[in-house]
């Protein structure tokens, strides 16, 4: 899966998750247990609970600024 495995997770990051389709947004982080709760990017009613950081891959977004 493309993207780097997440070692530090912050609320609001976009990630992909091993074994799941689509992009997710980090909505809660448990740094003590290295877990996060995630919402599906295009359907916030679909939530993944207690996902280990090692199963997440950061989505790198290329932002270009028009001159």
Beta strands, then each sheet from edge to edge (+ up, - down):
strand 1: 14-17
strand 2: 24-30
strand 3: 35-40
strand 4: 43-52
strand 5: 56-58
sheet 1: 4+ 3- 2+ 1- 5+
end
